Amino acid sequence: MKKLLFSVLASFVAIAASAELPDISKSVFEKGDRLVNFSIGVGSMSAPSLVFVPGVGNNYVNFGSNSSATFDQHFGMEWCVFDGWIDNRASLGFGFSVDNSAFGKFQEYMVGEYNYRYALMTYSTIGGGNRKGWSVSEYKQREGYGTTFAHVKQDNLAFLATCSFHFQFIDKLDTYATLGFGFAVNFRSYDYYNAQGFEQKDFSGEYLRFSYNDYDHVNWITGSGGTGASFAMSSLVGARYYFQDNLAAKIELGMIGGAITGYGNSAGIFSIGVTYKL
């Protein structure tokens, strides 16, 4: 994706240097301009298709492509800080974006360990008198390992600082290439199946009660884990056309707010939206 971005920048410069471009009556992105961007689009989320499984067969489970489409929403702002380059057609902007990739799905194999105590409750005389009631008589220890397959749903929310190179070929059309870096928050939920090694039990008798659930105390030692943070970036090309002085429609293609994680990498690929110039 970086190669694509640099190729586009080089193409802008080469076209400007070698081609006879039509005159423009007004620059659409000048120093001091401030842009507010909204867009929606589609993207892709992918996870490792081969997952290591300790002690099972050849130690790997193949999930095939293990990827899905996402629905993406994007918001950002940009300020023009330099202009007047290349026959007054090129300018440079800095800003930020907030990008959400939703409804990504993948599968994985997870190994977890548990080590906890649970209480045994007995119905007996309390305090040496005649009153009877439930009280903790002792604690039991449970420890061990369990395994499970999981359907994982993931949403990624990326926060990026961006830099964009703009070049204007014709009136009212702003073409640009953007590079951004930041971090993402990854939200995951799990639907477990084919679990082994985990137990859950609730017992209530006349004189004895206890309850335990290994899932409530598991520490996953392999797998993608729960909600966490990761590196994020964007590398995209786009164009916006001003059908009014302060209002434009825009389209973007590339890595739009991508979250780079060990599991469930995601990125917007295509988006459409509007830009309002303050």
N, C-alpha and C positions, 0 to 999 in steps of 0.2 A: 504494500500500500504506500509506503514511503517513496518507492521508486516511481509509482504512478504520480504522486504529488510533485516530485521534482521534475518528472517528464512534462507535466502540464505547465509548470513554471517556465521550463526551458522553451516549450512550444509558444507560450505567450511572447517571450522575448524575441524568438526567432521570427514569428509572424510579424511582430511590430517592426523588426529591422528590415525584413525583406519584402513585405507586401505593401501595396498602396491601399491603405485603409480609408474609408469615407470619413470626412470631417465630422466632428461632433460639436453640437451647439452648446452643450452644457455637460459638465462632469457630474456623474450621479453619486460619487463618493469622494467628498472633499474634506480637508482638514477641519475638524470641529463637528462633523456630522456624527450623530448618534443613532444607532439602529436598534430596534427591538424586534426579535424574531420568534415566531411560533410555527411549529410544523408537526406533522404526524407522518408515520411511515411504517415500513416493515423491515425486519432484520432477521438475523439467524443466531441461534445458540447451539453450541456444540460442546461435547464432553468426550473424554477418552473412550474409544470403542473397545479397547482391550484393557481390562481391569485385573490387577493382580489379586489372586485368591490364595492365601497361604494354605498349603497342604491339600489342595484339591486338583486332581488330574495333572494337567500340564501347568497348573498354577495361574492360568488366565481364563477369564470369561469374555467372550466376544459378544458385544451388544450391537453389532452391525454399524450403521452410520451414527446412531446415538445423537441425533440432532433434531431441532425443531425450529419452526418460524416463531418470530416474536412480533408483537405490536408495540411500536415505539412512539414516544412523545418527546418533543424537544422545545426548550425555551432558552433564549440567550440574548445578550446585548453586545454591541460592538461600537468602538469609538475610532474614528479616523485620526491618525496621529502624523502621518506623512503623506504628501501628495505631490503632483507636478512632475512625476517621472515619465519618461518615454512619451514625449510629445503631449504631456498633460493627460495621459490616458491611465497611468498606473498609480496606485496608492497602497498604503499599508494600514491595517486596522488591528487593534488589540481588544480583547473582550473576554467573556466567559460564557459557558453554556451549562445547562442542567439537562441531562438526557436519561430517560427511563426506558428500559427494555423489559417488557412484561410478557408473562405466560410462556416462558421458555421451559422445556421439559427434557429430561434425560433419565437414564437408568444407571445404577451403580451397585456394587457389592460392598457391604460394610461389615467391619469387625469391631465389636465393642467389648469392654470389660466392665464388671460391676463388683463392688465391694462395699457392703453396708450392713447395718443391723436393723432388725425389726422387732417389735415388742410382742410378747405373749401376755394377753390379758386373762386373768382368772377371776371368777366370782367367788369371793370368800369373805370371811370376817375381817373387818377393817379396824385397826387401832386397838385390838385386844378386847373389844366390847362385843355386844350382840348384833351390832349393825353390820349388814353385809352389803357388798358392792363390788364393782369391777376395779381392778388395779393391776399395774404391771408387775408380773411375777419374775420375769427374766427377759433378756434380750438374746435373740438368735442371730448368728452371722451368716450372710450369704455372699459368696464370691465366686467368680468364674468368668467365662468368655461366652459370647454368643455371636452368631453371624446372621445376616439377613440381606436379601435383595430389596431394592427400593426404587419406586418411581419418584423422581425428584422434580418439583416445580420451583422455578427460580425467577425472581425479578431483580434487575440490577439498576441502581440509581447512581449515575456518574456526574461528578462535578469537575469541570475542566476550565483551565485558562487557555485562551485561544489566540492565535496570530493568523491573519489572513492577508494574502496578496491579491489585490483587485486589479483587473484590466478591463477597459471599456472599448469594445470594438465598434459599436454603433450607438446612436442615441437611445437613451432609456434602458439599455441593457448593461447590467453589472455582472461580469463573470469573475469568479474568484476560486482560490485554492486555500484550504484551511488546515492548519496543524495545531493540535491541542494536547495538553497533558494534565493529568490530575489523578483523582482517586474515585473509587466506586464503592458503594455499600451493596452487598449481595444478600438478598433475603431468600431463604430456602424453606420449603415444607416437604414432608416425606410421607409416602404411602408404602409401608413395609409389607413384604410378602415372602413366603418360604423361609420364615425365621427359624433358627435352631439354637438351642442353648439358653433361651430366655424362658422364664416361668412367671406366672401370675397366679396368686391363690388368695381367696377370701374364705375364711372358715369362721362360723359362729355356732358354737354348741351351748349346752346348758351351763357349763362351767368354764369354757375356754373359747377365746376369740383371738384371731390374728389375721393379718393381711400383709401381703407383700407383692411387689411388681418390679421385676428386674429392669424393665424398660425405663422406670422412673429414676433409676440410678446409674444408667449406662454412660460410660465415657467412650466415645467412638475413637478408635485408634487408627482406623483406615477409613477412607471416604471423604466426602467434601466438607463435612462439618456443618455447623449451623450458620447463622447470620454472621458476616464478617466483612472486612474491607479488602480491597485489592487495587492494583494499578489500573488506570484507565487512560485511553488516548483517543484522538480523532485524527483522521487523515482523509480529506474529502475534497471534491470539486463541486461547484455549484454555480447557479445563475439565477438572477432575479430581474424581472422586468417591471419597470415603474409605469403602471397605467394611470397613476396620478402622481403629483409631485412628491407626496409623502407616503404613498402606499404602493407596494410591489408584491407580485406573486413570485415564489421562488421554488426551485427544485434542487436537490442535492443527491450525490451519489458517492459512495465510498464507505469508509469506516466512520460512522457517526456515533460518537460517544461509546466506544467499545470498552467493555470491562474485561481485563485480562486476568483470569484466575486459573488456579490449578484444575478446577472443574467448572464446567458451565460457562466457558468464554462466550461473550455475546457482543454483537455490534449491530447498530442500524445500518442498513445497506442502501435504502432508498427512502426519500421523504419529500413531501410537498408542503408548502405553507405560505405564510404571508410575512412581510416585513413592513414595519411602520417606522418612518424617519421622524425623530423628535425635532 
